[in-house]
Amino acid sequence: MSFIISILAALGLYGSGGEDIVTLSPKAFYEAYTNDSTAVVIDVRRPDEYAEGHIENAIPLNYLDKEEFDKGVSRLSLAPTYYVYCRSGRRSHEAAVKLKQKGYKVIDMRGGMLE
């Protein structure tokens, strides 16, 4: 995975700023996390959305419940790469920016579950 991040950084797609978030299509997102031995998938949708269906083994971390989200983030290790998704991509992008600002390696799914 570090090789992929190095390439993305060289292309200017992965940087240290809060908005420099790697965003992948659902297919590329799937391929990336299934081939990444450090991958942890986070579903930032509401519990009812998660219950309707989610990526296998995804950790539910409701972004709309700021207290719950911040508490969950505080328990995360800096070692893995976090793959974040939601319904349409808005919440996951905001969550990814927040995670990146805290020093986490993060990849966002463009368009979310709708795409």
N, C-alpha and C positions, 0 to 999 in steps of 0.2 A: 504494500500500500504506500509506503514512503516513496517508492519510485514513481507512482502515479501522482502523488502530491508534488514531488519535485518537478515533474513535467508541467503540471498545472501552474505551479509557481513561476516557472520559466516563461510560460505563456501569459502570465499576468492574471490568471483566473483564480489563483489561490494566494491570498496575501495576508498581512497582519492586521489590516483595518477591519472595523466592525462590519462593513458592508461587503467585504471581499469573501463571499460565501460561494463555495462550489455548489452549483445547482445542476442536477442531472435529470434527464427524462426518466420516467418510471422504469423503462427497460434497462437503461444504463445504471440506474440506482440499484436495481435488483442484481445486475451482474457485478457491480462494485461490492455490495455488501456480502454477497455469497462467496466472493473470491478474496475477501479481507478477513484474515484470521483474528483481527482485533475488533471487528465490527460489533457494534451494539445498536440495535434499531429502536428508535423512540417514536411512539405514536403520541402526538400532542393534542389529539382531539378529546372531546368530552367523553366521560365514561359510557354514555348511551351510544355514542358513535362507535367507540371501541368494541362494545358488546355486539354490534351489528356485523362486525367482521374487521379483521386486522391482519397485518403481516404476522406470520408465525413467529412466536417468541418475542414480538415487539413489547417493549416496556411501556405501559400507559403512564403518561405524565401530562395531565391536563393543563395546557398553557393558559386557558381562560381563568383558572383558579390560581392566581398569582402566588398565594401562600403555599399551596400544594406544589406548584411548579418549582418555586425557589427552594423549598424543603427537599424535593427530589433531586434537584441539581446539586445541592450541597453534599449529597451522598455519592455523587458520581466521581469516578477516578479520572485523572487526566490522561491515563495511558491509552484507552481505546479510541477508535474513530467512531463518532456518533452519527448515525444516519437517521435524519429526522423527516417525518412526513405528517400530513394532516389531510383534510378533505379536499381543499382547493389550492393549497400552497401558501396562503397568506400567513396563517398561524405558524406553520413550520419555518417560514422565512424569518419571522420575528423571533421565534425561539432559537433558530440557528444563529442569528446575530447576537442574541444575549449569551448563548453558550460560547461563541467565538470570543466575545469580549472578556469572558471569564477564563480564557486560555484553553478551551477544549478544541479538539480537532473535530470538525463537523461538516457534513454533507447534507444538502437539502434536496428533496424530491420536487421537481418542477411540476406544478399542476395538481399535485396531491392525488388522492384516490379517485377523483373525478376523471383525471387524465388516464 
